[in-house]
Amino acid sequence: MIIRSRPLPRALLLRALLLRAPLPAGALWITLAAQMAGIGGVAAQTPALAAPGDAAAPAGVVNAQRAWQNWTLNCQGCHRVDGTGSASTSPSLAGTVAKFLWVPGGREYLCRVPGVATSPLSNDDLAEVMNWMLWRFDKEHLPAGFRPFTAAEIGEFRTRPLRLEASQMRNDLLRKAEESGPP
């Protein structure tokens, strides 16, 4: 058996973890364990999860592990592991995403942004990811009477994806949210 002297690529590690896929021939599971312990940086990038059935689990999330996996595979590439996004490509979700729920049109906007509306996820899975994402990246701004997204709601709004107007609409909605404050 060969002991690897360099870290495995993060994508290979995530694949092995999420899909329980075997590592390449000759790689030791010790390598994976060492990288998960922090040597490869993966442990520091794994967000805290609410366990299914946990009292702290987000409303509308049946399986937090599945929601996190769907986020990792479908959203994290653009919005980053911590939800901070990138000024030039994908907006930040951290500390702002729940503020859209403070203003009229905000819920619809979140369902119609290009990454949500054109996601390959089913409406059920996408509703779960949306609810998990709100809790994970901006629970401090969730309105007191937060109503979780449903598959039917996602299905209705995602049929009309936003395109070029998404950025301006985002700015307008966030400005209104900041002016009005929490409901």
N, C-alpha and C positions, 0 to 999 in steps of 0.2 A: 504494500500500500504506500502511496506517495503522500508525504506531508507537504501541503502548499506553503510556500514561503511568502506569498503575497495575498492580500485579501481578495475574496470573491467579489465580483461586481454586485452592487446593491440590487439590481433587477433580478439577478439569479437568486439572491438570498430571499427576496420577497416572494418570488415564484415558489421557492422551496417551502417557505413558511405558509403561504396562503393556499397553495394547491397540494401541499405535502408531496411535492415532486422530488425525485431523487437528485442529489447533487452529481456533478460529473464523476465518472469513474476515477478512482484514486483519491478523491477529496474526502477528508475525514470530517465527521460530524463535529469533531472537536473544533475545527476551523469555524464552523457555523456558530457553535456555542461561544467561542471566544469573541467573534464579531458581535453577537447579540449582547454580550456582556459589556460592550462599549468599544472594543478595539476597532471595529469597522464603522462605528457611528450609528448603526441601525437602531440600537436600543434608545438612544437619545432622541431619535426621530419618530418613535412610535407613540402616537397620542394616547392619553388615558382613555380607557373605554368604560362604559357602564355595562356591567354584566346583565344579561337578560334576567328580568325579575328583580333586579336591584331597585331599591326605593329611589335611588338617584337617577335611574334610567330615564332618558328623555321621553316626554309624551309623544306618542305616535311611532315609537321605535320598538318593534317586537324583538329584533335581534341586533344588538349593538355591534357585535362582531361582524355580522354580514354588512351592516351599514358602513362600518369602517373599511371593510374590504372593498365595497363598491366605491367609496370615496377614493381610496388609494388607487384603484385601477382606472377610475373614470374622471376624477376631478383634481387630484393632487398634482398631477403633472403640470398643470397651469397655475393652480392656486397655492401650490407649495404645501408642504406637510403641516405648517403652522397656520395656514389660511391667509398669509400676508400677501399672496399674489405678487404681481410685478407691475409697476407703473406703466410699462409700455405694452403689456399684453393682457393680463388678467387682473381685475381689481381685487383689492383686499377684502376679505370677509371678516377677518379678526376684528372684533370690537365694533363692527358696523352693520353686519348683515341683518340682525334682528330689528334694527331701527326702521327698516322698510315696513315692518308690520305696524308702525305707529301712524302711518299716513294712508289715506285712500289711494288705491292703485298699487301699493307696495307689494301685497301678496301676489297679485297678478304679475307684476314685474319680475319677481323672483322665479316664477314658473316659465316666463317667456324669454329670459335671457338665453342667448344662443347655446351655451353649454348645457343648460337644463333642457330646453325645448328640443334640442337635436340629440340628446343623450341616447345611447343604445339600450339603456336600462328600461325595464317595464315601468308602468305607472306606479305599481305597488312598491317596487324597489326604489324608485326615484322619490316617492313621498317619504319613505323611510330615511333615505339619505338626506333629504332636505330637513327633516325634523332633527336628525342627528347633528347635521351641520350647524343648525341654529343653536343647539344646546352646546356643542363642542367649541364653537368659535365666538359665540356672543350671548351666552345665557344671561349675563347681567343686564342685557337690554330687552329680554323677552317681555312682552306685555303681561300683566298679571292674569288676564283672562285668555292666555294663548290657546288658540285652537289649532291642533296639529294639521298639517297638510294631509289630504286624502288622495288616494289614487284617482278618484273621479275628478277632483279639482285639478290635479296635475294634468290629467288627460284632456280636460277641457281647454286649459290655458296654453298648453304646449303646441296646440294645433296652429297657433298664431305667433311663431317665433319673432322676436325682435331682431333687427339687423343693425343697420347703421345708427338708428335712433337710440340704441341701448345705452350708450355712454351718456348722452345728453339727458335721457330719462333718469338714469342713475343719479346724476348730479342734481337734477331738479328735485327728485324724491328725497335725497339725503338733506338737501337744503331745507325743505319743508319739515322734515323730521327734526332737524336741529332747532328750527324756529319754534315748533310746537312742543317739543319735549315728549316724554312718555305719556301714553294715554292714562 
